[in-house]
Amino acid sequence: MAADPRHNSRRLYEGPDRAVARSMMKAIGETDESLARPQIGIAHCWIGTMPCNWNHRELAALVAQGVREAGGTPLEVNTVAINDAITTGTEGMKTSLVSREVIADSVELVARGHMFDGIVTISGCDKTIPAMAMVLGRLNIPGTMLYGGSIASGRCTQEGGLFSGRTLTVQDVYEAVGAYTAGRITEAELRDVEDHACPGAGACGGQFTANTMATAYQMLGISPMGTNDIPAGHADKAAAALACGRLAVDLVRQGLTPRAIVTRESFENAIAGVMATGGSSNAVLHLLATAWEFGIPLDLDDFDRISRRTPIIADMRPSGRYTAPEMHAAGGMAVVGKRLMEAGLLHPEARTVTGLSLGDEIARASEPAGQTVIRPVTDPFKSEGGLVVLRGNLAPGGAVMKVSGQTKRLHRGPAKVFEREEDAFAAIRDGRIVPNDVMVLRNEGPRGGPGMREMQLVTGALQGSGLGEHVALMTDGRFSGATRGFVIGHVVPEAFEGGPIAAIRDGDTVTIDVDARRLDVALSDDEIARRRAGRPAPRPAYTRGVLGKYARLVADASRGAVTDWDSGPV
């Protein structure tokens, strides 16, 4: 039986009893003819508070043009966004992960309420990308996701400084702050980095969280291969947006829904892409949440298993040399996928939104001669992937560590405990952190924060001060995709829920053993239990409003920090 391209909107706009609905839509320019076409939502996150989503209005207009050309009617939806880089190190950062749920919820509400037949979601800053993917799984109406693209890189104008000659990204601004605090650069050098690291529209330019997730969702199959690789300012972005609009109408006519495309094998492909590019630790959190919305089982052990077999083959910032626009110029994610497929590390038969298999999409990859961004699997940067999952008496529910830029495999040292990120940053600034320390930042988890802040201000300060290779850091919060160093996040259970991390005291010996996948404190189980029992019940930081609501609903990091876990799988 042929699919009905108006399977939802027909009920909203057809028949004499729907005259009120048609009349309201005619007030904003719609006609009987336009209302009789498939109604395609275009959901984006334009907002005047950041560069990451600055091109979304322009892209939405191009997607709408593609929808009209293909015989559909576009309906634009604008939702919110929070910028991690701008809010980091402040109370405002607690809203970032929360926004992932708010974005997905708001788009879902409009799509259900106005009964869209299909949808194109446009994403940019970090949390908008998983949110716009998660809602595809929730709604399960034909659709695709388009990423707004990476920002271009910048250059300092002064010569001879610590940061001169670098291809600048926002990562360098964080590290310049640490370098200035440590007296390694002047205020003028700091300002030079600040003024030139972010030269225009687009999301942060390394294989940080935004580009990690954008490339992962191409491997998942819900974004056409190559479209998300195109930088925000590149001339080809307009054609990609037009094509996504046309594709959405075609998907509606086929009746091809996201859950008919995405399988467990699709998620394994996405994870392999993250590991091969040295991607962000936030990918664990976001892919777990996306799998939940698609009704597909996925857990922490899947990430560690795939990481063990997947080499890092892309030389990407923050640990490598190249930015996202440079990876695009080298052939992009299709070349990475081609390498992995040739090594038998992908499921090439997995479907994609274009109707082709992932293997067919990858086979069309065009690779410039002599490119140095992406290596062969036989000559990788590292033999295993960029993320590992640790367990132990400090993280019985798991913790995530990014190792893409690390050669050190073991760290043992005394704990220095902080209840807030701001206090940890002050300790670095004041010279109270020394080599071999293990910084413990707790009460920053999904519930305890709430919102699981990223500790980028602290890790940037460690790198900038020269301590990055000598100090370990662990937290029940998260890390920016721009983070490098010996750092562990997503510790489960979190301190607020009485996890063992709440029992650590200054001076306790903490051991991080990457090869053994262990995170332990030198305390007996009885001593940990005694300390936890004597700990006063924590008071929530927020009890009302969106943050209070989030803290009451959110699941732990090993479950993707979703807010409807108790409802059970779809």
Disulfide bonds with the S-S distance in Angstrom:
none
